Amino acid sequence: MDQRRAGLTHRASDASAPSGGAPNGGPRAGRRSSFVLERVRVTTADEARALDATAIARGVPSRALMRVAGHAAATEITRRYAHNLARGVAVYAGPGNNGGDAWVVASALAASGIAVSVRAVGEARTPDGAAERAEVALLELPSPHGGEEIIVDGLLGVGAHGAPAGEIAAAIAEIRERKAHGAIVVSLDIPSGVDADTGESYGDASVRAHCTLTFGTIKRGLLVARAHAGAIVALDIGLGAPDAHHQRAAGEATEARSSTSAVLVEARTVKALLPPMAVSSHKGMRGKVLVVGGAPGMSGAVILAARAALAAGAGLVTVCVHRETLTVVQAAVPQALTAPWPADDAEAAALAMWADAMVIGPGLGGDDARGRVSALLASAPTPVVLDADALNAFAGDVSALARALGRRHALITPHPAECARLLGVDTARVLAERFEIGRELARILKAAVLLKGVPTIITAPDGSVAVSATGTPALATGGSGDVLAGLAGTLIAQIDSAATAGAMAAWLHGRAAELAQGPRSARAITLDDVLVALPNLWEEAPPVRRVPLLAELPAVREG
């Protein structure tokens, strides 16, 4: 891949020590304010329906979309569970279009010679669903007998909200009972009883699937309710990329909704965007990262961030800490340079101008944190990652943070509580609006925002959104964010988009945890294991794309 086309440009700066470094010239010309990612979309239910409407406006019959979805799902079931088909498949078909998908799955599996039984739950309420049900009725498939090894959940689709009741609730209870006795549960588009937008579920009135086969896009709720979704497999049903002409044909509301969908961060994109390391590379070409923090008693945060920056390929790392912390850091990260917190503006400028990127905040402490952050930001327009105490220092005063950042290339990496403190809102609001609230913060700051969580949401300054869904509960520990900040610091020093650097760092952080954990319990994994796993990422080949697969996310094990 051509580096310019991929948006990758190395900094050819000198490798001198911080005390004598020359100015880095500030952010490069032509920096991007949006993402350089492929478009596997993450959508709300409305956005998914808008994309369906766009395809229909192009001339694709709605029933054809249903048939493509059902046949793709049947193919994936036979591929994924080839050794579990002998005892048959029980299909639970609800009254809506999700039930119509289920009827198509039943027909396709039966046509392949697989023993299929069907339980119809409720009367068909959509024309396409009714037509598929009538067609399958001619096959005279039996009702489930209880011995089938695979259960297909086609009870409720993305349009369902609220707790299931009546016949649907009874069927969900039956599926849960079958799963408890060893059956494999495959949900179509969304597990029944899980909200496609919020991921909210309703206890025993929701399905917990081994695998969810979702059509055309990945629904937001799947990425929040990973325990209910199991493995997530997005299947291509021919929606394509919406264009303005056909969006207008489908209506202005459709156009507005379609334009807001997020993009999934994928392995193949991350690998394509990683800067290559030329044979002629030297340490100055690989990026110089300044990590600032390390108040007394808080050295671990900067140590983790520095180790992560080095593991991500930084050429030089300087760790700037309180004088009392210098010896500890020098012993823990001998590969890094060290410097004390700057005593005046001149020292702050020397540090900031030496670096290709700064990571400010890990273990910074609350004692005059705002003053230290502001002094470094005022010294030079160096790209920056702000985390932890560097964000808490501006709690409730996000406008002051915006002024301090100026127009530099910047990424902030709050967890939900830090984001809430910055904006002066409740954490509950941040969690409820996790896909939207980054736009508000990015607009104010004119910076990229990485909101940590399950999933991690990255918002570019222009309001575009990417979602990283890698990771395990092993990352739910103190210091995990410091590792992420260090990764992002190296990437922001090497590529031309803070948002893309943040998206890549989030994906790499989560994937390293997945590799570290492997088949073990998350309880057994430490951040040292994650750091040890990081080098393996650079050699890991991205999965081969196969039709009709758009994306595949593994099930996340609890405990």
C-alpha positions in Angstrom: 0.0 0.0 0.0 1.3 3.4 -0.9 2.1 5.3 2.3 0.6 8.6 1.1 -2.6 7.0 0.1 -2.9 5.3 3.5 -2.3 8.6 5.2 1.0 7.5 6.7 4.0 9.9 6.9 7.0 9.5 9.1 8.6 12.4 10.9 12.2 12.7 9.9 13.4 14.5 13.1 16.6 14.3 15.0 17.2 11.9 17.9 18.7 14.3 20.4 17.9 14.3 24.1 15.0 16.4 25.4 17.3 19.1 26.9 18.7 19.9 23.5 16.0 18.9 21.1 15.1 21.2 18.2 11.5 22.2 17.6 9.4 19.6 15.9 7.6 22.1 13.8 4.2 21.3 15.3 1.5 19.2 13.7 2.1 18.2 10.1 0.3 19.8 7.2 -2.7 17.9 6.0 -3.6 16.1 9.2 -6.9 14.3 9.0 -9.9 15.2 11.2 -11.8 12.0 10.4 -11.1 8.2 10.1 -9.2 6.2 7.6 -11.2 3.0 8.1 -13.2 0.6 6.0 -17.0 0.8 6.3 -18.4 -2.1 8.3 -21.2 -0.1 9.9 -22.4 -0.1 13.5 -26.0 1.1 13.5 -29.1 1.7 15.5 -32.3 -0.1 14.5 -33.5 3.0 12.6 -30.2 3.3 10.7 -30.4 -0.4 9.8 -34.0 0.0 8.5 -32.9 3.2 6.6 -30.2 1.1 4.8 -32.9 -1.5 4.0 -35.1 1.3 2.6 -32.2 2.6 0.5 -31.7 -0.8 -1.0 -35.4 -1.2 -1.7 -35.4 2.3 -3.3 -32.7 1.0 -5.6 -35.0 -1.7 -6.9 -34.2 -4.6 -4.6 -37.5 -6.2 -3.4 -37.8 -6.4 0.4 -38.6 -10.1 0.2 -35.4 -10.6 -1.8 -33.4 -9.0 1.1 -35.2 -11.4 3.5 -34.3 -14.4 1.4 -30.7 -13.4 1.0 -30.4 -12.9 4.8 -32.0 -16.3 5.5 -29.9 -18.2 3.1 -26.7 -16.5 4.3 -27.6 -17.4 7.9 -28.4 -21.0 6.9 -25.1 -21.3 5.1 -23.2 -19.9 8.2 -25.0 -22.4 10.5 -24.0 -25.4 8.4 -20.4 -24.1 8.1 -20.0 -23.3 11.8 -21.9 -26.2 13.3 -21.4 -29.0 10.7 -20.7 -31.5 13.5 -23.9 -30.6 15.4 -26.4 -31.0 12.7 -27.1 -34.8 12.9 -29.7 -34.4 15.7 -31.5 -31.6 13.8 -32.3 -27.9 14.1 -35.2 -26.4 15.8 -36.3 -23.0 14.4 -38.4 -20.6 16.5 -40.1 -18.1 14.2 -41.8 -15.0 15.6 -44.6 -12.9 14.0 -42.4 -10.2 12.3 -39.8 -10.0 9.6 -37.3 -11.6 12.0 -39.7 -14.6 11.9 -39.7 -14.3 8.1 -35.9 -14.7 8.2 -36.3 -17.7 10.4 -38.7 -19.3 7.9 -36.2 -18.8 5.1 -33.5 -20.4 7.3 -35.8 -23.4 8.0 -36.5 -23.9 4.3 -32.8 -23.6 3.3 -31.7 -26.1 5.9 -34.4 -28.5 5.0 -33.5 -28.3 1.3 -29.9 -29.3 2.3 -31.2 -32.5 3.8 -31.0 -31.4 7.4 -33.8 -32.5 9.8 -35.6 -29.2 10.7 -38.5 -28.6 13.0 -40.3 -25.3 13.4 -42.3 -23.6 16.1 -44.4 -20.7 14.9 -45.0 -18.2 17.7 -47.9 -15.8 17.0 -49.5 -15.0 13.7 -47.4 -13.4 10.9 -47.8 -9.6 10.9 -45.8 -8.6 7.9 -46.4 -9.5 4.2 -43.0 -10.9 3.6 -43.0 -12.9 6.8 -46.5 -14.3 6.0 -45.4 -15.2 2.4 -42.3 -17.1 3.7 -44.4 -18.9 6.4 -46.9 -19.9 3.8 -44.3 -21.3 1.5 -42.5 -23.3 4.2 -45.9 -24.6 5.4 -46.0 -26.7 2.2 -42.9 -28.6 3.5 -45.0 -29.8 6.5 -42.0 -29.5 8.9 -42.7 -31.0 12.3 -42.8 -29.1 15.6 -39.6 -29.3 17.8 -39.4 -32.6 19.8 -36.7 -31.5 22.3 -33.8 -33.5 21.0 -32.4 -31.0 18.4 -28.9 -29.8 19.1 -29.2 -26.4 17.4 -31.8 -23.8 18.2 -32.4 -20.9 15.9 -33.9 -17.8 17.6 -36.0 -15.8 15.1 -38.6 -14.5 17.6 -37.9 -10.8 17.8 -36.0 -8.5 15.5 -34.3 -5.1 15.8 -37.6 -3.2 16.0 -38.6 -4.8 19.3 -38.4 -2.7 22.5 -39.4 -3.5 26.1 -39.7 -6.8 28.0 -41.2 -9.7 26.0 -44.5 -11.0 27.1 -47.1 -13.7 26.4 -46.2 -16.4 23.8 -42.9 -14.7 23.0 -41.8 -14.8 26.6 -42.8 -18.4 26.9 -40.8 -19.3 23.8 -37.8 -17.5 25.1 -38.1 -19.5 28.4 -38.2 -22.7 26.3 -35.0 -21.7 24.4 -33.2 -20.9 27.7 -34.2 -24.3 29.1 -33.0 -26.0 25.9 -29.7 -24.2 26.2 -29.3 -25.2 29.8 -29.5 -28.8 28.7 -26.7 -28.4 26.1 -28.4 -27.0 22.9 -26.5 -24.5 20.8 -28.5 -21.2 20.4 -28.1 -19.1 17.2 -30.0 -15.8 17.1 -30.9 -14.0 14.0 -30.0 -10.3 13.9 -30.4 -9.7 17.6 -31.0 -12.1 20.5 -34.7 -11.9 21.4 -35.3 -9.7 24.4 -32.2 -7.6 23.8 -32.7 -4.0 22.7 -30.9 -3.4 19.4 -30.0 0.2 20.3 -29.1 0.1 24.0 -28.2 -3.5 24.6 -30.7 -3.6 27.5 -32.0 -7.0 28.4 -34.7 -8.4 30.6 -33.4 -11.2 32.7 -35.0 -14.5 32.0 -37.1 -12.8 29.3 -34.1 -12.6 27.0 -32.1 -15.1 24.9 -28.4 -15.6 25.7 -27.0 -16.9 22.4 -23.8 -18.8 21.5 -23.8 -16.9 18.3 -25.7 -14.0 16.7 -25.9 -13.8 12.9 -26.6 -10.1 12.1 -27.5 -8.8 8.7 -25.9 -6.0 6.8 -24.7 -4.0 9.8 -23.7 -4.7 13.4 -26.3 -3.4 15.7 -25.2 -1.2 18.6 -26.9 -3.3 21.2 -24.9 -6.4 20.3 -21.7 -4.6 21.2 -23.0 -3.6 24.6 -24.7 -6.9 25.4 -21.8 -9.2 24.5 -22.8 -11.8 27.1 -26.1 -12.2 25.3 -24.8 -12.0 21.8 -22.1 -14.6 22.0 -20.0 -14.6 18.9 -21.2 -11.9 16.5 -21.1 -12.6 12.8 -22.1 -9.8 10.4 -23.3 -11.2 7.0 -23.4 -9.2 3.8 -26.9 -9.1 2.3 -26.2 -6.6 -0.4 -27.1 -3.3 1.2 -23.9 -1.7 -0.2 -22.8 1.8 0.5 -25.7 4.3 0.4 -25.4 7.1 -2.1 -27.1 10.5 -2.0 -29.4 9.8 -5.0 -31.0 6.7 -3.6 -31.1 8.1 -0.1 -33.2 11.0 -1.4 -35.4 8.4 -3.2 -36.0 6.7 0.1 -36.8 10.0 1.9 -35.0 12.8 3.7 -35.4 11.0 7.1 -33.7 8.0 5.7 -30.8 10.1 4.5 -30.3 11.8 7.8 -30.4 8.5 9.8 -28.1 6.7 7.4 -25.4 9.3 7.7 -24.9 8.9 11.4 -23.9 5.3 11.6 -20.5 4.4 13.1 -17.7 2.3 11.6 -16.2 -0.9 13.1 -12.5 -1.0 13.7 -11.2 -4.1 12.0 -8.0 -6.1 12.1 -7.3 -5.8 8.4 -7.6 -2.0 8.5 -5.4 -1.6 11.6 -2.7 -3.8 10.0 -2.9 -1.8 6.7 -2.5 1.5 8.5 0.4 0.5 10.8 3.5 2.4 9.5 6.1 0.1 7.9 9.5 0.2 9.4 12.1 0.8 6.6 15.5 -0.9 6.6 17.0 2.6 6.9 15.0 3.6 9.9 16.6 5.1 13.0 15.2 6.0 16.4 14.3 9.5 15.4 12.2 8.3 12.5 10.1 6.0 14.7 8.6 8.8 16.8 9.6 10.5 20.0 7.1 10.2 22.8 7.0 12.3 26.0 5.1 10.7 28.9 4.2 13.1 31.7 2.9 12.1 35.1 4.3 10.1 38.0 3.5 12.0 41.1 5.0 10.5 44.3 3.4 7.1 45.0 2.0 7.0 41.4 5.0 5.8 39.4 3.3 2.7 38.1 1.0 4.6 35.7 3.9 6.3 33.8 5.9 3.0 33.8 3.0 1.2 32.1 2.4 4.0 29.6 6.2 4.1 28.7 6.4 0.3 28.3 3.4 0.4 26.1 4.8 3.2 24.0 8.0 1.3 23.5 6.1 -2.0 22.7 4.1 -0.1 20.0 7.4 0.9 18.2 8.4 4.3 19.5 12.0 5.2 18.7 12.5 7.2 21.9 10.5 7.7 25.0 11.1 10.3 27.7 9.3 9.9 31.0 8.8 13.2 32.8 8.0 12.7 36.5 8.3 14.2 40.0 11.9 14.2 41.2 11.1 11.7 43.9 9.9 9.2 41.2 12.9 9.5 38.9 14.9 6.6 40.4 12.0 4.2 40.4 11.2 4.9 36.7 14.8 4.6 35.7 15.0 1.2 37.2 11.7 0.0 35.8 12.1 1.3 32.2 15.8 1.5 31.5 15.1 1.9 27.8 13.5 5.3 28.4 15.1 8.7 29.0 13.9 10.5 32.1 13.4 14.1 33.1 11.9 15.9 36.1 8.8 18.0 35.9 9.7 21.3 34.3 10.4 24.1 36.7 9.6 26.9 34.3 8.2 27.7 30.9 11.6 27.2 29.2 12.0 23.7 30.5 8.4 22.9 29.5 9.1 24.2 26.0 12.2 22.1 25.6 10.4 19.0 26.5 7.3 19.7 24.4 9.3 20.7 21.3 11.5 17.7 21.5 8.6 15.3 21.3 6.6 14.1 18.3 3.7 13.4 20.7 3.0 13.9 24.4 1.1 11.6 26.7 0.0 13.7 29.7 -1.9 12.4 32.7 -0.8 8.9 33.9 -0.3 9.3 37.7 0.0 13.1 37.4 -1.9 13.6 40.6 -4.1 16.5 41.6 -1.5 19.0 42.9 -1.5 21.8 40.4 -2.2 19.3 37.6 -4.0 21.9 35.5 -1.0 24.3 35.7 1.4 21.5 34.5 -0.9 20.5 31.7 -1.5 24.0 30.6 2.2 24.9 30.6 3.1 22.0 28.4 0.3 22.6 26.0 1.2 26.3 25.8 4.9 25.5 25.0 4.4 24.0 21.6 1.6 22.7 19.3 2.9 19.1 19.8 0.3 16.4 19.2 -1.0 15.1 22.5 -2.9 12.3 24.3 -4.6 13.5 27.5 -5.7 10.9 30.0 -6.6 10.4 33.7 -5.5 13.3 35.9 -4.9 15.6 32.9 -8.6 15.4 32.2 -9.8 15.5 35.9 -7.9 18.8 36.2 -10.5 20.3 33.8 -13.6 18.8 35.4 -16.6 20.9 34.7 -14.6 23.4 32.6 -14.3 21.8 29.2 -14.1 25.2 27.6 -10.8 25.8 29.4 -9.5 22.5 28.1 -10.5 23.5 24.6 -8.6 26.7 24.8 -5.5 24.9 26.2 -5.6 22.4 23.3 -5.9 25.0 20.7 -5.9 23.6 17.1 -3.3 20.9 17.8 -3.6 17.2 16.8 -5.2 15.8 20.1 -6.8 12.7 21.5 -8.5 12.5 24.9 -9.1 9.1 26.5 -11.7 9.4 29.3 -13.6 6.5 31.0 -17.3 7.2 31.5 -16.9 8.9 34.9 -14.1 11.2 33.6 -16.2 12.1 30.6 -19.1 12.9 32.9 -16.9 15.1 35.1 -15.6 17.0 32.1 -19.1 17.7 30.8 -20.7 18.2 34.2 -23.3 15.5 33.7 -24.2 12.2 35.4 -22.2 9.0 34.5 -25.5 7.4 33.8 -26.1 9.8 30.9 -22.7 9.0 29.4 -23.5 5.3 29.5 -26.9 5.8 28.0 -25.6 8.1 25.2 -22.2 6.5 24.8 -22.4 6.5 21.0 -23.5 10.1 20.8 -21.9 12.0 23.7 -18.4 11.9 22.2 -19.7 14.1 19.4 -20.6 16.8 21.9 -17.2 16.6 23.5 -15.3 16.4 20.2 -17.2 19.4 18.9 -16.3 21.5 21.9 -12.6 20.5 22.0 -12.1 20.1 18.3 -10.2 17.0 19.3 -10.7 13.2 19.0 -12.4 11.5 21.9 -11.9 7.9 22.9 -14.6 6.9 25.4 -13.4 3.7 27.1 -15.8 0.9 27.8 -17.6 -2.1 26.3 -17.5 -1.2 23.4 -14.9 1.7 23.1 -16.3 4.6 21.1 -13.9 6.9 19.2 -15.2 10.2 17.8 -13.2 12.3 15.3 -13.3 16.1 15.4 -15.7 16.1 12.4 -18.2 14.0 14.4 -17.6 10.7 12.6 -17.5 7.7 14.9 -15.6 4.4 15.1 -16.2 1.5 17.4 -13.6 -0.9 18.8 -15.0 -4.2 20.1 -11.9 -6.1 21.1 -10.9 -6.9 24.6 -11.7 -9.1 27.6 -12.6 -8.5 31.3 -8.8 -8.8 31.9 -8.6 -5.1 31.0 -10.9 -4.1 33.9 -8.1 -3.3 36.2 -6.1 -0.3 37.3 -3.4 0.7 34.9 -5.2 -0.6 31.8 -5.9 3.0 30.6 -2.2 3.9 31.0 -1.3 1.1 28.6 -3.8 2.4 26.1 -2.5 5.9 26.5 1.0 4.8 25.8 0.0 2.9 22.7 -2.0 5.9 21.4 1.0 8.1 22.1 3.3 6.2 19.7 0.6 5.9 17.0 -0.3 9.6 17.2 3.4 10.4 16.7 3.5 8.2 13.6 0.3 8.8 11.6 -1.7 11.7 10.5 -5.0 11.4 12.3 -5.6 11.5 16.0 -8.9 9.8 15.6 -7.5 6.9 13.6 -4.5 6.6 16.0 -7.0 6.3 18.9 -9.1 3.7 17.0 -6.0 1.7 16.2 -4.8 1.9 19.8 -8.1 0.8 21.2 -8.2 -2.2 18.9 -4.6 -3.2 19.6 -5.1 -2.8 23.3 -8.1 -5.1 23.3 -6.6 -7.6 20.9 -3.5 -7.9 23.1 -5.7 -8.8 26.0 -7.5 -11.4 24.0 -4.1 -13.0 23.0 -2.9 -12.8 26.6 -6.0 -14.5 28.0 -6.4 -17.2 25.4 -8.4 -20.1 26.9 -7.6 -19.0 30.5 -9.8 -17.1 32.9 -9.6 -13.3 32.9 -8.8 -13.5 36.6 -5.4 -15.0 35.8 -4.3 -12.2 33.4 -2.3 -9.1 34.5 -1.2 -6.0 32.5 2.3 -7.5 32.3 0.7 -10.4 30.3 -1.0 -7.8 28.0 2.3 -6.0 27.5 4.1 -9.3 26.7 1.4 -10.1 24.2 1.7 -6.8 22.3 4.7 -7.8 20.2 2.7 -10.8 18.9 0.2 -8.4 17.3 2.7 -7.2 14.7 3.1 -10.8 13.4 -0.5 -11.8 13.5 -2.1 -12.0 10.1 -5.6 -10.5 9.7 -8.3 -13.0 9.0 -9.1 -13.8 5.4 -12.3 -12.2 4.2 -14.8 -14.8 3.1 -18.2 -14.2 1.4 -20.7 -13.3 2.7 -18.9 -12.4 5.9 -18.5 -8.7 6.7 -17.1 -9.1 10.2 -16.7 -11.6 13.0 -16.2 -10.9 16.7 -15.5 -13.8 19.1 -17.7 -14.5 22.1 -16.4 -12.8 25.3 -16.0 -15.2 28.2 -17.1 -14.0 31.6 -15.2 -14.8 34.7 
